[in-house]
């Protein structure tokens, strides 16, 4: 098969052209477009807050239902075959894909946004505001978000590993509902183009917004200013790493890098505990978990309906977080489906709900605890630092308060860089698998295609960084969550229907 035929241009080219067509005018008129997009988003927050909050709860319930009902025992593949990865490898890949480098930023700084803009009735900067801050940081990486990420995976895993369908696409999973005519026609192409638009846009934003996590720490380490040249250099190194990892594939690249980073992140957490305020961090972690569990339903469903005025950070950010997570849902689910051969639906869902949540809460407790301690002791005016223009610059300021502060910054850079890499190598691999015409139930996506996808994401991100189009694209990514939510529920029903038609809960299970 020629290289030309390995790529489905009918869905790849329209997706790329639509992103370019959207990005250029918004980039040229960044201020005006941001005002328009933010006004649209503010309207959504005002009108549909309740819907997004219930959406997260409903997906958790759906995940638990599929896990603990007869559907949970269905094996994604041949019940006689062992899972492709050990549980540690499997969890590491899902963690690296699920939380990426974003946990390094939110774990260290998210508490400050809540402490500066706490819920109604709480004084900014107070002890209660600090508890709300870290508890909310943990909530962001909780069960709702990971339910959003994984709940398309049962349908995708079933068509790939049980049905042995050659194309790993959303449209293919919908065939059981919408018939062959829709799937093979214009409707199916629309679904697949929507997937690619959301992922390519999200990947470009991740690449663009992830670079400052590295550049501001390098700036503090080397005592030089952050420039666009530095950003390009960091981006090139990063692109080389995630392109190489995606080129090597899941076994030799993504799996090894993900498991390595679990060890590095663990060592970094231990280093902060030993070099920093270990007793305070452990106490504050316990208080944060207690506060979160006590107020979990309040954070999950509260809309401040009886209060007048602007929504607090928790209310507006939760809606945006769920909306933005929805745009990544298809990517996470498609990738999770690809690596879940030999796993039961229950194992896949519960691993995604529990493993990233546990690691995220630990990371938030350690990183957030360090910053809160420095604020309380008066060592660093963290709440003022984050209100300045370069918010990311607060991270090296906090790390530099540790003994061997420069070592801490270096380790942070390495861990963040690998997390960024494992997010985008998974993205690149998945997009390549999605756009390939090769049989994905038997083969891996072509290596050449993986490099092409990496180049496209990089070029799009660098251009938008240079001309100022990342911020509008980020809001657009959040807005795209609305149609994807509808697709999510369709695919949950599709998974149930396919399993029922095949009676897979009876025939495709592990024998006792």
C-alpha positions, 0 to 999 in steps of 0.5 A: 500500500502506498504512503498516499493511501495510508492517510485518509485525506477526506477527513484530515485535510478538511479538519486542518483547513477548518482550524486554519480558517478559524485561527487566522482571523481570530489571531489577526483580531485577537482582542476583538475575538477574545471579547466575542468568545469570552462573551459567548463563554460567559453566557454559557456559564450563566445559562448552562452551569447546571448542565455541565455540573450534572454532566460530570456527575452523570458520567461518573454514575454511568461509569460505575454502572458499566463497571459493576453490572454485567457489562463490566466483565466483558473483555476487550479482545480474546478472553484467553489472551493476557492484557497487553501491559502490566497494571503498573505500565497500564496505569502509568500510560493512562496517568501520563496521558490523563494529567500530563504537565498540567498537573505541574501547573495546577498543583503548584498554582491553582490554589492561589486562584481560589485563595484570591477569589474564594466562594461567597462569604469567604475572605480572600487569603484567609485560612478557609480560603487556603483550604478551599484552594487546595481542595478545589485543585484536587477536585479538578483532577477528580472522578468527574474529569476522568469519567469524561475522559474514559466513557467513550472508550468502551465503545471504541475498545469494543469495535477495535478489539472485539468486533475487529473493525479496521478503522478506529473511528467515532463514526465506526462506533456509531454504526450500530445506531446510525446504520451503514449509510450514515457511517459511510456517508457524509454524517460519518465524515462530519463526526470524524472531522469534528474529532480531528478539529477538537484534537488538533486544536487542543494539541496546538493549545497544549504545546503553546501553553505548555512551553511557558512552564519550561521557559519561566523555570529556565529563565529563573535558572539561567537568569535570562529573560523569556524570549520568543527565541527561547520558546522556539528552542524549548519547543524544538527540543520538546517536539523532537522528544514527543516525535521520537516517542510517537515514532518508536510507538507504544511499546518502545516509546510511550510506555517506557517514557510514561513509566520512567516519569512515574519514578521521576515524579515520585522521587521529586515528591520525596525530595520536596518532602525531605528538603521542605516542610514535610510535616506541614505538607502531610498535615495540609494534605490530610486537611485538604482531602478532608475538606474536599470530601466534606464539600465534594457535593457542594463543589460538584453541584453549586451554582451560587444561584441565590447570590448576585454578582460575578461568579466566583473562580470555582463556579466559572472555572469548573464549567470551563474545565468540564467543557475543555475536558470534553474536547479531549474526551474523544482523544483520551478514550480512543487512546485508552481503547487502543492500549486496553486490549485484554482488559475488561471494561471494568478494569479500564474504567476503574483504572482511569477513575482511580489511578490518575486521581490518586497521583493528582491528589498526591501531586497537588498535596505536595506542590500546593502544600509547599506554596501555601507553607511559604505564603503562611510563613511570610517567605514569599508573597505568592498571592501577589506574585500570581496576580502579576503578568507572568503567572508562571514565574511564581513556580521557580520563585516557590521552588527556589525557597527549598535547599538546593533550589536550583536542583529542584528547578532542574528536576521540575523542568525534567519532569514537566518536560517528560509529562508534556512529551507523554501527552503529545506523543500519545496525541500524535500517535492517536491522531495518526491511528485515527487518520490512517486507512491501515487496519488498526485492529491488527497494525500500528499507525504508519511511522511516517504519518506520526511524524507528519502529524507531529509536524502539523501540530508544531507548525500550527502552534508556533504560528499561533504563538507568534501571531497571538492566536492561542488564547482565542483557540483555547476558548474555542476548544472549550466551546467545542465541548458542547457537541462532543458531550452529545456524542459521548452519550450516543457512544455510551449507548452504542457500547451497551447496544453492541454488547447486548446484540452480541451477548458479549456479557455472556460469551466474551468474558474470562472463564473462572 
